Amino acid sequence: MKLKSLAVIALIVFASCKDNKTTETVESTDYTTTELDVTTSTYPESIAKVFDAHGGVDTWRKMHTLKFTIAKESGNEITTTDLHNRKSLIQMPKHTIGYDGQDVWLHKKDTTSYKGNPKFYYNLMFYFYAMPFVLADDGIIYEEAKPLDFEGKTYPGIKISYQSGVGESSDDEYILYYDAETNKMAWLGYTVTFFSKEKAKEFHFIKYSEWQTINGVQLPKTLTWYNYENNLPTTKRNDLEFSEVRLTEMKMKSSVFSKPEDAEVVE
């Protein structure tokens, strides 16, 4: 998968042994004008096991298009994403949000105002849904995190952070917690910095407990958001179900993501 990076990317390699785990920065290279191919990346053993438990990074990279539906009170929300360039299209009853590779755009189908921030939302659900494989992207730093203890079970953790300038919110942080027996992803802790533009201290939590196999890849069926306190999940808040999931090697035409003439670019 090739992605443009606007930052200096450090290739992070974990050297681990039974009693000592360290993070080592091997080399820094300026990739400001270079397209990166993540097939050359080296992953720590811990997260490599999670990728493998979900079908493997190699299988994921063969795919070009991910499409899924979320049922909401206002009607179905259908998201289509090009996995290699992250162009996206979100079709809703009264609005369509798109990203054509350069601009985020909003198309109103009537006079109804869109309640939300299209630039924040255009890839939000995709990012949560495409876990754990979006954590194989370029510009990521992996570190060991403190395990999560929840309802009598311990989940090892992997902290995810980004090199400066990577994505819209490079100060976002994630912690992937996985099942030590199956190596499947179990929880995601995440911060939100899009609006404040400052590194956040408060982690939100999503539980990943139901999976479905689509074209050889394990993807979520249901995501469960939890209330939280002191950076720990507490009680269940709500479920979000994903249906009509398609993961295919077929590449969509660029015109699918192009801005309609009467749509507006979101600044």
C-alpha distance (Angstrom), angle and dihedral (degrees) to the residues before:
residue distance angle dihedral
M1 . . .
K2 3.83 . .
L3 3.80 119.7 .
K4 3.82 130.6 172.2
S5 3.76 114.7 -119.9
L6 3.82 124.8 -158.6
A7 3.76 94.7 -169.9
V8 3.78 142.4 65.5
I9 3.78 105.1 -88.4
A10 3.77 120.1 -145.7
L11 3.79 115.8 -158.0
I12 3.79 105.1 -135.5
V13 3.78 119.7 -153.2
F14 3.78 123.1 -176.6
A15 3.79 117.5 -144.6
S16 3.75 108.2 -167.2
C17 3.78 139.4 175.6
K18 3.75 133.7 172.0
D19 3.80 97.0 -83.9
N20 3.81 103.7 20.6
K21 3.82 131.1 50.6
T22 3.80 121.8 178.9
T23 3.79 137.9 173.4
E24 3.77 116.5 -131.5
T25 3.80 128.5 -168.0
V26 3.77 104.4 -148.6
E27 3.79 102.9 -175.3
S28 3.80 141.6 -16.2
T29 3.79 120.0 -140.3
D30 3.81 130.1 177.8
Y31 3.80 106.6 -119.2
T32 3.81 95.7 168.6
T33 3.81 93.2 128.7
T34 3.78 98.4 24.3
E35 3.79 131.3 95.8
L36 3.76 111.9 -134.1
D37 3.77 126.5 -141.2
V38 3.80 109.7 -149.8
T39 3.80 90.9 -157.5
T40 3.82 85.3 83.7
S41 3.81 92.8 56.1
T42 3.77 123.1 113.1
Y43 3.79 117.4 -143.1
P44 3.80 130.5 -158.5
E45 3.79 112.8 -103.6
S46 3.81 92.6 -114.1
I47 3.79 96.5 60.2
A48 3.80 93.3 34.8
K49 3.82 86.9 62.3
V50 3.81 89.8 53.1
F51 3.81 92.1 50.5
D52 3.81 90.2 49.7
A53 3.81 92.0 49.3
H54 3.81 88.5 57.8
G55 3.79 96.8 49.3
G56 3.79 102.4 -75.6
V57 3.79 135.7 -85.4
D58 3.81 91.8 -98.3
T59 3.81 91.1 59.4
W60 3.80 91.2 46.3
R61 3.80 92.7 51.5
K62 3.78 92.0 55.4
M63 3.80 88.8 64.1
H64 3.80 122.0 87.6
T65 3.79 106.5 179.4
L66 3.81 134.8 42.5
K67 3.80 120.8 -173.3
F68 3.80 128.9 175.8
T69 3.80 141.5 160.9
I70 3.80 129.3 -132.9
A71 3.81 117.4 -164.7
K72 3.81 112.3 -138.1
E73 3.79 134.3 172.9
S74 3.81 89.8 -105.9
G75 3.81 91.5 51.4
N76 3.79 139.5 -82.9
E77 3.79 119.7 -32.4
I78 3.82 112.4 -152.5
T79 3.80 118.5 -164.6
T80 3.81 124.3 -166.6
T81 3.81 120.5 -176.0
D82 3.79 134.3 -178.1
L83 3.79 101.2 -136.7
H84 3.80 95.0 -154.8
N85 3.80 101.0 51.4
R86 3.83 99.2 15.2
K87 3.79 94.6 -126.9
S88 3.79 106.4 159.7
L89 3.77 145.8 -168.9
I90 3.81 126.5 -163.2
Q91 3.80 114.0 -169.6
M92 3.79 117.7 -161.9
P93 3.82 131.6 169.6
K94 3.82 94.4 -100.8
H95 3.81 103.6 16.3
T96 3.79 143.5 34.1
I97 3.80 123.8 -154.2
G98 3.78 120.5 -164.2
Y99 3.77 142.0 176.4
D100 3.80 115.2 -156.7
G101 3.79 96.7 -172.4
Q102 3.77 93.4 -87.6
D103 3.80 111.1 36.6
V104 3.79 136.3 32.2
W105 3.80 109.9 -134.9
L106 3.80 136.5 -170.8
H107 3.79 125.7 -150.4
K108 3.81 119.0 -166.1
K109 3.80 115.2 -153.8
D110 3.81 92.2 -162.9
T111 3.81 137.1 -5.9
T112 3.82 93.6 -67.3
S113 3.80 112.2 123.0
Y114 3.80 118.5 -129.2
K115 3.79 110.3 -116.4
G116 3.76 104.9 -146.4
N117 3.79 142.6 34.8
P118 3.83 111.4 -71.3
K119 3.79 92.5 -162.9
F120 3.80 89.9 56.3
Y121 3.79 95.5 41.6
Y122 3.82 104.8 40.6
N123 3.83 94.1 90.1
L124 3.81 101.7 14.6
M125 3.80 100.3 101.4
F126 3.79 91.5 38.3
Y127 3.78 90.3 55.3
F128 3.79 94.0 50.2
Y129 3.80 91.9 43.5
A130 3.82 98.0 46.9
M131 3.80 92.1 58.4
P132 2.96 131.7 163.3
F133 3.81 94.3 20.2
V134 3.80 97.5 58.3
L135 3.79 84.2 64.8
A136 3.80 87.6 69.3
D137 3.82 91.2 69.1
D138 3.79 124.7 119.5
G139 3.79 121.9 -89.8
I140 3.80 96.0 36.9
I141 3.79 126.3 138.3
Y142 3.82 116.9 -154.1
E143 3.79 123.7 -155.6
E144 3.77 135.5 166.7
A145 3.82 112.4 -100.3
K146 3.76 132.2 -159.6
P147 3.84 109.8 -88.1
L148 3.79 120.0 -105.5
D149 3.80 117.3 -121.6
F150 3.79 112.1 -158.7
E151 3.81 129.1 163.5
G152 3.79 93.4 -18.3
K153 3.80 97.3 -47.0
T154 3.80 129.1 104.4
Y155 3.80 120.9 -142.6
P156 3.83 119.6 -166.6
G157 3.80 113.2 -130.1
I158 3.80 137.8 -140.0
K159 3.79 118.2 -165.1
I160 3.80 117.5 -142.8
S161 3.80 123.7 -159.6
Y162 3.80 133.5 160.3
Q163 3.76 138.6 -125.4
S164 3.82 112.3 -107.4
G165 3.80 112.8 -82.3
V166 3.81 96.4 20.6
G167 3.82 109.7 134.3
E168 3.80 129.3 -25.8
S169 3.81 93.7 -57.6
S170 3.78 110.6 27.9
D171 3.82 90.6 168.3
D172 3.81 91.1 65.8
E173 3.78 114.0 114.9
Y174 3.79 130.8 -160.3
I175 3.77 135.4 -169.9
L176 3.78 116.8 -157.0
Y177 3.79 113.0 -157.7
Y178 3.80 118.0 -166.3
D179 3.77 139.7 -169.3
A180 3.80 107.1 -99.7
E181 3.82 91.3 -148.6
T182 3.81 100.7 47.9
N183 3.83 99.7 20.5
K184 3.80 88.1 -134.9
M185 3.77 119.6 140.2
A186 3.81 111.6 -96.9
W187 3.82 108.1 169.8
L188 3.77 140.2 14.8
G189 3.78 122.6 -154.4
Y190 3.80 113.6 -167.6
T191 3.79 142.3 172.3
V192 3.82 127.7 -145.9
T193 3.81 118.9 -138.2
F194 3.82 101.6 154.0
F195 3.80 95.0 102.2
S196 3.80 101.8 33.8
K197 3.83 95.3 37.7
E198 3.80 86.3 -147.4
K199 3.79 131.0 106.3
A200 3.81 107.5 -90.3
K201 3.79 125.9 -138.3
E202 3.82 97.7 -162.8
F203 3.80 119.7 88.2
H204 3.81 123.2 -154.3
F205 3.81 120.2 -156.4
I206 3.80 137.2 -136.4
K207 3.79 123.2 -177.8
Y208 3.82 118.0 -142.6
S209 3.78 107.2 -160.2
E210 3.82 108.5 136.0
W211 3.79 120.0 61.4
Q212 3.80 134.6 -178.9
T213 3.80 128.4 -162.7
I214 3.81 112.9 -123.9
N215 3.81 117.1 178.2
G216 3.79 92.3 -26.4
V217 3.80 95.6 -45.8
Q218 3.81 126.7 106.9
L219 3.82 108.7 -131.0
P220 3.81 129.7 171.6
K221 3.78 121.6 -89.1
T222 3.80 96.1 -174.1
L223 3.80 132.2 15.6
T224 3.79 118.6 -158.5
W225 3.78 120.6 -157.6
Y226 3.81 116.7 -151.5
N227 3.75 133.6 -157.2
Y228 3.79 111.7 -115.7
E229 3.78 142.3 -154.6
N230 3.81 130.3 -177.0
N231 3.82 89.6 1.2
L232 3.80 92.7 -57.2
P233 3.83 131.2 106.8
T234 3.80 115.2 -109.3
T235 3.82 119.0 170.0
K236 3.78 134.3 0.7
R237 3.81 115.1 -91.8
N238 3.82 108.9 177.2
D239 3.80 145.3 -28.9
L240 3.79 127.9 -126.7
E241 3.79 117.5 -161.7
F242 3.80 126.3 -155.9
S243 3.79 121.3 -153.3
E244 3.81 140.8 170.5
V245 3.79 89.0 35.9
R246 3.79 117.0 -177.1
L247 3.80 124.2 -175.5
T248 3.77 111.9 178.2
E249 3.79 144.3 162.7
M250 3.80 88.6 -130.8
K251 3.80 112.8 111.3
M252 3.80 117.4 -140.1
K253 3.80 119.9 -130.3
S254 3.81 114.1 -101.8
S255 3.80 89.1 -121.7
V256 3.81 89.0 70.0
F257 3.81 88.7 70.6
S258 3.81 97.8 37.5
K259 3.80 120.1 120.9
P260 3.82 114.7 -104.5
E261 3.80 114.2 -124.2
D262 3.81 93.1 -110.8
A263 3.84 94.5 46.4
E264 3.79 122.7 101.6
V265 3.81 127.8 -128.5
V266 3.79 111.4 -122.5
E267 3.79 112.9 -131.2
